[in-house]
Amino acid sequence: MFVFDKIPEKDELERIVHINCSSIIFPFIRESIADLTIKAGLPPLILDPVNFVAMYESSKEKEEKNYDKKLKKKQRLT
């Protein structure tokens, strides 16, 4: 679905996939879901907008905190 001329580094690729690619495709998914529910005779199901930057940064912060906790626990055991 997405093509790169040059494959970015792992960290950059992760950020691109989780933020840029998601931000590009989400409006189309959102519209398709709304159309599908209308065609099914139901009220439209309209998904709320998503801030993919905030979601990604929050996820990274949680990963770092969990890593720090595991590292501290490991250091206490040794």
PyMOL Python script that loads the backbone (N, CA, C, O; Angstrom):
from pymol import cmd

cmd.read_pdbstr("""\
ATOM      1  N   MET A   1       0.815  -1.180   0.000  1.00  0.00           N
ATOM      2  CA  MET A   1       0.000   0.000   0.000  1.00  0.00           C
ATOM      3  C   MET A   1       0.868   1.257   0.000  1.00  0.00           C
ATOM      4  O   MET A   1       0.572   2.219  -0.709  1.00  0.00           O
ATOM      5  N   PHE A   2       1.939   1.248   0.796  1.00  0.00           N
ATOM      6  CA  PHE A   2       2.870   2.379   0.838  1.00  0.00           C
ATOM      7  C   PHE A   2       4.217   1.905   0.313  1.00  0.00           C
ATOM      8  O   PHE A   2       4.682   0.819   0.660  1.00  0.00           O
ATOM      9  N   VAL A   3       4.834   2.718  -0.517  1.00  0.00           N
ATOM     10  CA  VAL A   3       6.102   2.355  -1.137  1.00  0.00           C
ATOM     11  C   VAL A   3       7.141   3.421  -0.798  1.00  0.00           C
ATOM     12  O   VAL A   3       6.861   4.619  -0.829  1.00  0.00           O
ATOM     13  N   PHE A   4       8.337   2.957  -0.475  1.00  0.00           N
ATOM     14  CA  PHE A   4       9.446   3.858  -0.179  1.00  0.00           C
ATOM     15  C   PHE A   4      10.510   3.695  -1.249  1.00  0.00           C
ATOM     16  O   PHE A   4      10.817   2.575  -1.658  1.00  0.00           O
ATOM     17  N   ASP A   5      11.068   4.799  -1.701  1.00  0.00           N
ATOM     18  CA  ASP A   5      12.201   4.725  -2.630  1.00  0.00           C
ATOM     19  C   ASP A   5      13.418   4.155  -1.907  1.00  0.00           C
ATOM     20  O   ASP A   5      14.173   3.356  -2.462  1.00  0.00           O
ATOM     21  N   LYS A   6      13.588   4.579  -0.671  1.00  0.00           N
ATOM     22  CA  LYS A   6      14.692   4.104   0.158  1.00  0.00           C
ATOM     23  C   LYS A   6      14.102   3.731   1.517  1.00  0.00           C
ATOM     24  O   LYS A   6      13.377   4.520   2.123  1.00  0.00           O
ATOM     25  N   ILE A   7      14.413   2.543   1.985  1.00  0.00           N
ATOM     26  CA  ILE A   7      13.892   2.091   3.268  1.00  0.00           C
ATOM     27  C   ILE A   7      14.551   2.898   4.385  1.00  0.00           C
ATOM     28  O   ILE A   7      15.775   2.906   4.508  1.00  0.00           O
ATOM     29  N   PRO A   8      13.732   3.583   5.205  1.00  0.00           N
ATOM     30  CA  PRO A   8      14.305   4.364   6.316  1.00  0.00           C
ATOM     31  C   PRO A   8      14.856   3.454   7.420  1.00  0.00           C
ATOM     32  O   PRO A   8      14.593   2.252   7.447  1.00  0.00           O
ATOM     33  N   GLU A   9      15.613   4.051   8.312  1.00  0.00           N
ATOM     34  CA  GLU A   9      16.111   3.324   9.482  1.00  0.00           C
ATOM     35  C   GLU A   9      14.926   2.812  10.298  1.00  0.00           C
ATOM     36  O   GLU A   9      13.814   3.325  10.172  1.00  0.00           O
ATOM     37  N   LYS A  10      15.164   1.803  11.131  1.00  0.00           N
ATOM     38  CA  LYS A  10      14.098   1.140  11.872  1.00  0.00           C
ATOM     39  C   LYS A  10      13.259   2.122  12.703  1.00  0.00           C
ATOM     40  O   LYS A  10      12.030   2.084  12.642  1.00  0.00           O
ATOM     41  N   ASP A  11      13.904   2.991  13.469  1.00  0.00           N
ATOM     42  CA  ASP A  11      13.172   3.936  14.319  1.00  0.00           C
ATOM     43  C   ASP A  11      12.329   4.905  13.495  1.00  0.00           C
ATOM     44  O   ASP A  11      11.187   5.206  13.840  1.00  0.00           O
ATOM     45  N   GLU A  12      12.910   5.381  12.410  1.00  0.00           N
ATOM     46  CA  GLU A  12      12.182   6.309  11.548  1.00  0.00           C
ATOM     47  C   GLU A  12      11.030   5.609  10.841  1.00  0.00           C
ATOM     48  O   GLU A  12       9.945   6.174  10.706  1.00  0.00           O
ATOM     49  N   LEU A  13      11.263   4.378  10.391  1.00  0.00           N
ATOM     50  CA  LEU A  13      10.210   3.608   9.725  1.00  0.00           C
ATOM     51  C   LEU A  13       9.042   3.349  10.682  1.00  0.00           C
ATOM     52  O   LEU A  13       7.877   3.446  10.296  1.00  0.00           O
ATOM     53  N   GLU A  14       9.368   3.021  11.919  1.00  0.00           N
ATOM     54  CA  GLU A  14       8.329   2.780  12.923  1.00  0.00           C
ATOM     55  C   GLU A  14       7.469   4.028  13.106  1.00  0.00           C
ATOM     56  O   GLU A  14       6.242   3.942  13.155  1.00  0.00           O
ATOM     57  N   ARG A  15       8.108   5.170  13.204  1.00  0.00           N
ATOM     58  CA  ARG A  15       7.380   6.426  13.372  1.00  0.00           C
ATOM     59  C   ARG A  15       6.522   6.740  12.137  1.00  0.00           C
ATOM     60  O   ARG A  15       5.375   7.165  12.267  1.00  0.00           O
ATOM     61  N   ILE A  16       7.074   6.532  10.960  1.00  0.00           N
ATOM     62  CA  ILE A  16       6.326   6.783   9.720  1.00  0.00           C
ATOM     63  C   ILE A  16       5.087   5.901   9.644  1.00  0.00           C
ATOM     64  O   ILE A  16       3.994   6.372   9.331  1.00  0.00           O
ATOM     65  N   VAL A  17       5.270   4.628   9.932  1.00  0.00           N
ATOM     66  CA  VAL A  17       4.145   3.684   9.855  1.00  0.00           C
ATOM     67  C   VAL A  17       3.071   4.029  10.870  1.00  0.00           C
ATOM     68  O   VAL A  17       1.886   4.048  10.538  1.00  0.00           O
ATOM     69  N   HIS A  18       3.474   4.301  12.104  1.00  0.00           N
ATOM     70  CA  HIS A  18       2.493   4.538  13.160  1.00  0.00           C
ATOM     71  C   HIS A  18       1.830   5.911  13.086  1.00  0.00           C
ATOM     72  O   HIS A  18       0.716   6.085  13.580  1.00  0.00           O
ATOM     73  N   ILE A  19       2.489   6.870  12.488  1.00  0.00           N
ATOM     74  CA  ILE A  19       1.913   8.218  12.422  1.00  0.00           C
ATOM     75  C   ILE A  19       1.457   8.560  11.005  1.00  0.00           C
ATOM     76  O   ILE A  19       0.265   8.753  10.761  1.00  0.00           O
ATOM     77  N   ASN A  20       2.392   8.633  10.088  1.00  0.00           N
ATOM     78  CA  ASN A  20       2.073   9.111   8.744  1.00  0.00           C
ATOM     79  C   ASN A  20       1.118   8.179   7.999  1.00  0.00           C
ATOM     80  O   ASN A  20       0.068   8.608   7.520  1.00  0.00           O
ATOM     81  N   CYS A  21       1.489   6.912   7.905  1.00  0.00           N
ATOM     82  CA  CYS A  21       0.651   5.972   7.157  1.00  0.00           C
ATOM     83  C   CYS A  21      -0.739   5.859   7.781  1.00  0.00           C
ATOM     84  O   CYS A  21      -1.745   5.829   7.071  1.00  0.00           O
ATOM     85  N   SER A  22      -0.787   5.796   9.092  1.00  0.00           N
ATOM     86  CA  SER A  22      -2.086   5.715   9.778  1.00  0.00           C
ATOM     87  C   SER A  22      -2.920   6.966   9.535  1.00  0.00           C
ATOM     88  O   SER A  22      -4.128   6.878   9.317  1.00  0.00           O
ATOM     89  N   SER A  23      -2.282   8.118   9.573  1.00  0.00           N
ATOM     90  CA  SER A  23      -2.992   9.382   9.342  1.00  0.00           C
ATOM     91  C   SER A  23      -3.524   9.486   7.920  1.00  0.00           C
ATOM     92  O   SER A  23      -4.576  10.083   7.690  1.00  0.00           O
ATOM     93  N   ILE A  24      -2.809   8.913   6.977  1.00  0.00           N
ATOM     94  CA  ILE A  24      -3.244   8.951   5.586  1.00  0.00           C
ATOM     95  C   ILE A  24      -4.436   8.023   5.355  1.00  0.00           C
ATOM     96  O   ILE A  24      -5.395   8.404   4.685  1.00  0.00           O
ATOM     97  N   ILE A  25      -4.382   6.825   5.897  1.00  0.00           N
ATOM     98  CA  ILE A  25      -5.413   5.833   5.586  1.00  0.00           C
ATOM     99  C   ILE A  25      -6.663   5.949   6.466  1.00  0.00           C
ATOM    100  O   ILE A  25      -7.748   5.551   6.042  1.00  0.00           O
ATOM    101  N   PHE A  26      -6.530   6.483   7.671  1.00  0.00           N
ATOM    102  CA  PHE A  26      -7.654   6.519   8.604  1.00  0.00           C
ATOM    103  C   PHE A  26      -8.903   7.231   8.066  1.00  0.00           C
ATOM    104  O   PHE A  26     -10.003   6.708   8.246  1.00  0.00           O
ATOM    105  N   PRO A  27      -8.788   8.386   7.421  1.00  0.00           N
ATOM    106  CA  PRO A  27     -10.007   9.035   6.917  1.00  0.00           C
ATOM    107  C   PRO A  27     -10.791   8.159   5.926  1.00  0.00           C
ATOM    108  O   PRO A  27     -12.021   8.204   5.894  1.00  0.00           O
ATOM    109  N   PHE A  28     -10.080   7.369   5.127  1.00  0.00           N
ATOM    110  CA  PHE A  28     -10.751   6.484   4.183  1.00  0.00           C
ATOM    111  C   PHE A  28     -11.471   5.347   4.899  1.00  0.00           C
ATOM    112  O   PHE A  28     -12.584   4.977   4.525  1.00  0.00           O
ATOM    113  N   ILE A  29     -10.838   4.800   5.921  1.00  0.00           N
ATOM    114  CA  ILE A  29     -11.463   3.750   6.723  1.00  0.00           C
ATOM    115  C   ILE A  29     -12.683   4.312   7.442  1.00  0.00           C
ATOM    116  O   ILE A  29     -13.739   3.681   7.489  1.00  0.00           O
ATOM    117  N   ARG A  30     -12.524   5.487   7.992  1.00  0.00           N
ATOM    118  CA  ARG A  30     -13.615   6.157   8.711  1.00  0.00           C
ATOM    119  C   ARG A  30     -14.824   6.358   7.792  1.00  0.00           C
ATOM    120  O   ARG A  30     -15.958   6.079   8.182  1.00  0.00           O
ATOM    121  N   GLU A  31     -14.577   6.842   6.578  1.00  0.00           N
ATOM    122  CA  GLU A  31     -15.653   7.067   5.611  1.00  0.00           C
ATOM    123  C   GLU A  31     -16.301   5.752   5.193  1.00  0.00           C
ATOM    124  O   GLU A  31     -17.524   5.677   5.073  1.00  0.00           O
ATOM    125  N   SER A  32     -15.497   4.717   4.970  1.00  0.00           N
ATOM    126  CA  SER A  32     -16.026   3.414   4.563  1.00  0.00           C
ATOM    127  C   SER A  32     -16.935   2.822   5.632  1.00  0.00           C
ATOM    128  O   SER A  32     -17.983   2.258   5.317  1.00  0.00           O
ATOM    129  N   ILE A  33     -16.539   2.947   6.885  1.00  0.00           N
ATOM    130  CA  ILE A  33     -17.367   2.422   7.980  1.00  0.00           C
ATOM    131  C   ILE A  33     -18.687   3.182   8.061  1.00  0.00           C
ATOM    132  O   ILE A  33     -19.744   2.580   8.251  1.00  0.00           O
ATOM    133  N   ALA A  34     -18.627   4.484   7.919  1.00  0.00           N
ATOM    134  CA  ALA A  34     -19.859   5.284   7.952  1.00  0.00           C
ATOM    135  C   ALA A  34     -20.775   4.896   6.786  1.00  0.00           C
ATOM    136  O   ALA A  34     -21.979   4.726   6.978  1.00  0.00           O
ATOM    137  N   ASP A  35     -20.217   4.756   5.588  1.00  0.00           N
ATOM    138  CA  ASP A  35     -21.011   4.365   4.418  1.00  0.00           C
ATOM    139  C   ASP A  35     -21.603   2.972   4.579  1.00  0.00           C
ATOM    140  O   ASP A  35     -22.763   2.745   4.236  1.00  0.00           O
ATOM    141  N   LEU A  36     -20.824   2.054   5.093  1.00  0.00           N
ATOM    142  CA  LEU A  36     -21.278   0.682   5.273  1.00  0.00           C
ATOM    143  C   LEU A  36     -22.458   0.613   6.235  1.00  0.00           C
ATOM    144  O   LEU A  36     -23.428  -0.099   5.976  1.00  0.00           O
ATOM    145  N   THR A  37     -22.385   1.340   7.332  1.00  0.00           N
ATOM    146  CA  THR A  37     -23.490   1.305   8.292  1.00  0.00           C
ATOM    147  C   THR A  37     -24.743   1.959   7.713  1.00  0.00           C
ATOM    148  O   THR A  37     -25.853   1.502   7.989  1.00  0.00           O
ATOM    149  N   ILE A  38     -24.592   3.003   6.927  1.00  0.00           N
ATOM    150  CA  ILE A  38     -25.745   3.650   6.285  1.00  0.00           C
ATOM    151  C   ILE A  38     -26.385   2.691   5.288  1.00  0.00           C
ATOM    152  O   ILE A  38     -27.608   2.556   5.253  1.00  0.00           O
ATOM    153  N   LYS A  39     -25.565   2.024   4.478  1.00  0.00           N
ATOM    154  CA  LYS A  39     -26.085   1.078   3.488  1.00  0.00           C
ATOM    155  C   LYS A  39     -26.768  -0.114   4.142  1.00  0.00           C
ATOM    156  O   LYS A  39     -27.631  -0.748   3.535  1.00  0.00           O
ATOM    157  N   ALA A  40     -26.388  -0.420   5.367  1.00  0.00           N
ATOM    158  CA  ALA A  40     -27.010  -1.513   6.108  1.00  0.00           C
ATOM    159  C   ALA A  40     -28.313  -1.074   6.770  1.00  0.00           C
ATOM    160  O   ALA A  40     -28.964  -1.867   7.450  1.00  0.00           O
ATOM    161  N   GLY A  41     -28.693   0.189   6.574  1.00  0.00           N
ATOM    162  CA  GLY A  41     -29.926   0.695   7.149  1.00  0.00           C
ATOM    163  C   GLY A  41     -29.800   1.111   8.601  1.00  0.00           C
ATOM    164  O   GLY A  41     -30.798   1.260   9.306  1.00  0.00           O
ATOM    165  N   LEU A  42     -28.582   1.296   9.037  1.00  0.00           N
ATOM    166  CA  LEU A  42     -28.322   1.708  10.414  1.00  0.00           C
ATOM    167  C   LEU A  42     -27.909   3.173  10.431  1.00  0.00           C
ATOM    168  O   LEU A  42     -27.531   3.729   9.399  1.00  0.00           O
ATOM    169  N   PRO A  43     -27.980   3.793  11.592  1.00  0.00           N
ATOM    170  CA  PRO A  43     -27.437   5.158  11.676  1.00  0.00           C
ATOM    171  C   PRO A  43     -25.935   5.104  11.396  1.00  0.00           C
ATOM    172  O   PRO A  43     -25.277   4.123  11.747  1.00  0.00           O
ATOM    173  N   PRO A  44     -25.397   6.126  10.782  1.00  0.00           N
ATOM    174  CA  PRO A  44     -23.967   6.071  10.460  1.00  0.00           C
ATOM    175  C   PRO A  44     -23.098   5.970  11.710  1.00  0.00           C
ATOM    176  O   PRO A  44     -23.296   6.690  12.688  1.00  0.00           O
ATOM    177  N   LEU A  45     -22.149   5.074  11.650  1.00  0.00           N
ATOM    178  CA  LEU A  45     -21.168   4.944  12.727  1.00  0.00           C
ATOM    179  C   LEU A  45     -19.974   5.801  12.325  1.00  0.00           C
ATOM    180  O   LEU A  45     -19.193   5.431  11.448  1.00  0.00           O
ATOM    181  N   ILE A  46     -19.848   6.929  12.968  1.00  0.00           N
ATOM    182  CA  ILE A  46     -18.781   7.874  12.628  1.00  0.00           C
ATOM    183  C   ILE A  46     -17.706   7.791  13.713  1.00  0.00           C
ATOM    184  O   ILE A  46     -17.928   8.153  14.868  1.00  0.00           O
ATOM    185  N   LEU A  47     -16.547   7.305  13.305  1.00  0.00           N
ATOM    186  CA  LEU A  47     -15.437   7.187  14.238  1.00  0.00           C
ATOM    187  C   LEU A  47     -14.875   8.568  14.549  1.00  0.00           C
ATOM    188  O   LEU A  47     -14.797   9.432  13.676  1.00  0.00           O
ATOM    189  N   ASP A  48     -14.492   8.759  15.788  1.00  0.00           N
ATOM    190  CA  ASP A  48     -13.882  10.019  16.187  1.00  0.00           C
ATOM    191  C   ASP A  48     -12.517  10.173  15.524  1.00  0.00           C
ATOM    192  O   ASP A  48     -11.847   9.177  15.248  1.00  0.00           O
ATOM    193  N   PRO A  49     -12.101  11.404  15.268  1.00  0.00           N
ATOM    194  CA  PRO A  49     -10.743  11.615  14.754  1.00  0.00           C
ATOM    195  C   PRO A  49      -9.709  11.108  15.758  1.00  0.00           C
ATOM    196  O   PRO A  49      -9.964  11.061  16.961  1.00  0.00           O
ATOM    197  N   VAL A  50      -8.561  10.737  15.254  1.00  0.00           N
ATOM    198  CA  VAL A  50      -7.495  10.189  16.093  1.00  0.00           C
ATOM    199  C   VAL A  50      -6.237  11.034  15.924  1.00  0.00           C
ATOM    200  O   VAL A  50      -5.848  11.371  14.805  1.00  0.00           O
ATOM    201  N   ASN A  51      -5.614  11.369  17.030  1.00  0.00           N
ATOM    202  CA  ASN A  51      -4.337  12.073  17.002  1.00  0.00           C
ATOM    203  C   ASN A  51      -3.240  11.009  17.065  1.00  0.00           C
ATOM    204  O   ASN A  51      -2.857  10.563  18.146  1.00  0.00           O
ATOM    205  N   PHE A  52      -2.746  10.613  15.902  1.00  0.00           N
ATOM    206  CA  PHE A  52      -1.768   9.528  15.839  1.00  0.00           C
ATOM    207  C   PHE A  52      -0.418   9.933  16.419  1.00  0.00           C
ATOM    208  O   PHE A  52       0.321   9.075  16.902  1.00  0.00           O
ATOM    209  N   VAL A  53      -0.083  11.199  16.384  1.00  0.00           N
ATOM    210  CA  VAL A  53       1.176  11.663  16.982  1.00  0.00           C
ATOM    211  C   VAL A  53       1.118  11.459  18.499  1.00  0.00           C
ATOM    212  O   VAL A  53       2.035  10.887  19.089  1.00  0.00           O
ATOM    213  N   ALA A  54       0.050  11.923  19.118  1.00  0.00           N
ATOM    214  CA  ALA A  54      -0.094  11.778  20.569  1.00  0.00           C
ATOM    215  C   ALA A  54      -0.166  10.307  20.968  1.00  0.00           C
ATOM    216  O   ALA A  54       0.406   9.905  21.981  1.00  0.00           O
ATOM    217  N   MET A  55      -0.868   9.508  20.169  1.00  0.00           N
ATOM    218  CA  MET A  55      -0.991   8.076  20.469  1.00  0.00           C
ATOM    219  C   MET A  55       0.382   7.391  20.402  1.00  0.00           C
ATOM    220  O   MET A  55       0.717   6.577  21.263  1.00  0.00           O
ATOM    221  N   TYR A  56       1.159   7.724  19.388  1.00  0.00           N
ATOM    222  CA  TYR A  56       2.485   7.126  19.221  1.00  0.00           C
ATOM    223  C   TYR A  56       3.410   7.554  20.357  1.00  0.00           C
ATOM    224  O   TYR A  56       4.100   6.723  20.947  1.00  0.00           O
ATOM    225  N   GLU A  57       3.422   8.837  20.659  1.00  0.00           N
ATOM    226  CA  GLU A  57       4.305   9.335  21.721  1.00  0.00           C
ATOM    227  C   GLU A  57       3.937   8.749  23.077  1.00  0.00           C
ATOM    228  O   GLU A  57       4.817   8.421  23.872  1.00  0.00           O
ATOM    229  N   SER A  58       2.650   8.616  23.342  1.00  0.00           N
ATOM    230  CA  SER A  58       2.191   8.002  24.586  1.00  0.00           C
ATOM    231  C   SER A  58       2.637   6.544  24.670  1.00  0.00           C
ATOM    232  O   SER A  58       3.074   6.074  25.720  1.00  0.00           O
ATOM    233  N   SER A  59       2.521   5.851  23.565  1.00  0.00           N
ATOM    234  CA  SER A  59       2.937   4.450  23.509  1.00  0.00           C
ATOM    235  C   SER A  59       4.435   4.311  23.764  1.00  0.00           C
ATOM    236  O   SER A  59       4.863   3.417  24.493  1.00  0.00           O
ATOM    237  N   LYS A  60       5.230   5.197  23.163  1.00  0.00           N
ATOM    238  CA  LYS A  60       6.676   5.157  23.362  1.00  0.00           C
ATOM    239  C   LYS A  60       7.049   5.456  24.811  1.00  0.00           C
ATOM    240  O   LYS A  60       7.951   4.828  25.366  1.00  0.00           O
ATOM    241  N   GLU A  61       6.349   6.419  25.425  1.00  0.00           N
ATOM    242  CA  GLU A  61       6.612   6.745  26.830  1.00  0.00           C
ATOM    243  C   GLU A  61       6.321   5.544  27.728  1.00  0.00           C
ATOM    244  O   GLU A  61       7.093   5.247  28.639  1.00  0.00           O
ATOM    245  N   LYS A  62       5.213   4.857  27.473  1.00  0.00           N
ATOM    246  CA  LYS A  62       4.872   3.668  28.261  1.00  0.00           C
ATOM    247  C   LYS A  62       5.918   2.580  28.088  1.00  0.00           C
ATOM    248  O   LYS A  62       6.302   1.923  29.057  1.00  0.00           O
ATOM    249  N   GLU A  63       6.386   2.384  26.846  1.00  0.00           N
ATOM    250  CA  GLU A  63       7.432   1.394  26.594  1.00  0.00           C
ATOM    251  C   GLU A  63       8.699   1.724  27.380  1.00  0.00           C
ATOM    252  O   GLU A  63       9.315   0.839  27.973  1.00  0.00           O
ATOM    253  N   GLU A  64       9.085   2.998  27.382  1.00  0.00           N
ATOM    254  CA  GLU A  64      10.290   3.417  28.100  1.00  0.00           C
ATOM    255  C   GLU A  64      10.132   3.211  29.604  1.00  0.00           C
ATOM    256  O   GLU A  64      11.062   2.751  30.266  1.00  0.00           O
ATOM    257  N   LYS A  65       8.967   3.546  30.147  1.00  0.00           N
ATOM    258  CA  LYS A  65       8.734   3.355  31.579  1.00  0.00           C
ATOM    259  C   LYS A  65       8.782   1.881  31.943  1.00  0.00           C
ATOM    260  O   LYS A  65       9.369   1.507  32.958  1.00  0.00           O
ATOM    261  N   ASN A  66       8.159   1.032  31.108  1.00  0.00           N
ATOM    262  CA  ASN A  66       8.185  -0.402  31.374  1.00  0.00           C
ATOM    263  C   ASN A  66       9.601  -0.953  31.291  1.00  0.00           C
ATOM    264  O   ASN A  66       9.988  -1.809  32.088  1.00  0.00           O
ATOM    265  N   TYR A  67      10.372  -0.465  30.331  1.00  0.00           N
ATOM    266  CA  TYR A  67      11.758  -0.895  30.194  1.00  0.00           C
ATOM    267  C   TYR A  67      12.554  -0.495  31.432  1.00  0.00           C
ATOM    268  O   TYR A  67      13.327  -1.291  31.966  1.00  0.00           O
ATOM    269  N   ASP A  68      12.359   0.748  31.886  1.00  0.00           N
ATOM    270  CA  ASP A  68      13.070   1.228  33.074  1.00  0.00           C
ATOM    271  C   ASP A  68      12.702   0.400  34.299  1.00  0.00           C
ATOM    272  O   ASP A  68      13.575   0.069  35.102  1.00  0.00           O
ATOM    273  N   LYS A  69      11.424   0.060  34.455  1.00  0.00           N
ATOM    274  CA  LYS A  69      10.993  -0.761  35.591  1.00  0.00           C
ATOM    275  C   LYS A  69      11.640  -2.130  35.545  1.00  0.00           C
ATOM    276  O   LYS A  69      12.112  -2.629  36.566  1.00  0.00           O
ATOM    277  N   LYS A  70      11.666  -2.746  34.366  1.00  0.00           N
ATOM    278  CA  LYS A  70      12.266  -4.068  34.226  1.00  0.00           C
ATOM    279  C   LYS A  70      13.761  -4.011  34.511  1.00  0.00           C
ATOM    280  O   LYS A  70      14.313  -4.908  35.148  1.00  0.00           O
ATOM    281  N   LEU A  71      14.411  -2.955  34.037  1.00  0.00           N
ATOM    282  CA  LEU A  71      15.846  -2.803  34.252  1.00  0.00           C
ATOM    283  C   LEU A  71      16.150  -2.635  35.744  1.00  0.00           C
ATOM    284  O   LEU A  71      17.082  -3.252  36.260  1.00  0.00           O
ATOM    285  N   LYS A  72      15.371  -1.810  36.433  1.00  0.00           N
ATOM    286  CA  LYS A  72      15.584  -1.610  37.863  1.00  0.00           C
ATOM    287  C   LYS A  72      15.334  -2.898  38.638  1.00  0.00           C
ATOM    288  O   LYS A  72      16.066  -3.218  39.574  1.00  0.00           O
ATOM    289  N   LYS A  73      14.297  -3.636  38.245  1.00  0.00           N
ATOM    290  CA  LYS A  73      13.985  -4.900  38.913  1.00  0.00           C
ATOM    291  C   LYS A  73      15.114  -5.903  38.702  1.00  0.00           C
ATOM    292  O   LYS A  73      15.489  -6.627  39.624  1.00  0.00           O
ATOM    293  N   LYS A  74      15.648  -5.942  37.497  1.00  0.00           N
ATOM    294  CA  LYS A  74      16.746  -6.845  37.181  1.00  0.00           C
ATOM    295  C   LYS A  74      17.987  -6.478  37.976  1.00  0.00           C
ATOM    296  O   LYS A  74      18.702  -7.360  38.452  1.00  0.00           O
ATOM    297  N   GLN A  75      18.250  -5.176  38.125  1.00  0.00           N
ATOM    298  CA  GLN A  75      19.433  -4.722  38.874  1.00  0.00           C
ATOM    299  C   GLN A  75      19.297  -5.076  40.348  1.00  0.00           C
ATOM    300  O   GLN A  75      20.292  -5.396  40.997  1.00  0.00           O
ATOM    301  N   ARG A  76      18.071  -5.025  40.892  1.00  0.00           N
ATOM    302  CA  ARG A  76      17.863  -5.381  42.302  1.00  0.00           C
ATOM    303  C   ARG A  76      18.107  -6.874  42.530  1.00  0.00           C
ATOM    304  O   ARG A  76      18.585  -7.276  43.591  1.00  0.00           O
ATOM    305  N   LEU A  77      17.774  -7.693  41.527  1.00  0.00           N
ATOM    306  CA  LEU A  77      17.925  -9.133  41.661  1.00  0.00           C
ATOM    307  C   LEU A  77      19.374  -9.594  41.562  1.00  0.00           C
ATOM    308  O   LEU A  77      19.732 -10.666  42.048  1.00  0.00           O
ATOM    309  N   THR A  78      20.201  -8.768  40.926  1.00  0.00           N
ATOM    310  CA  THR A  78      21.607  -9.168  40.765  1.00  0.00           C
ATOM    311  C   THR A  78      22.493  -8.580  41.825  1.00  0.00           C
ATOM    312  O   THR A  78      23.699  -8.823  41.825  1.00  0.00           O
TER     313      THR A  78
END
""", "prot")
cmd.dss("prot")
cmd.show_as("cartoon", "prot")
cmd.util.cbc("prot")
cmd.orient("prot")
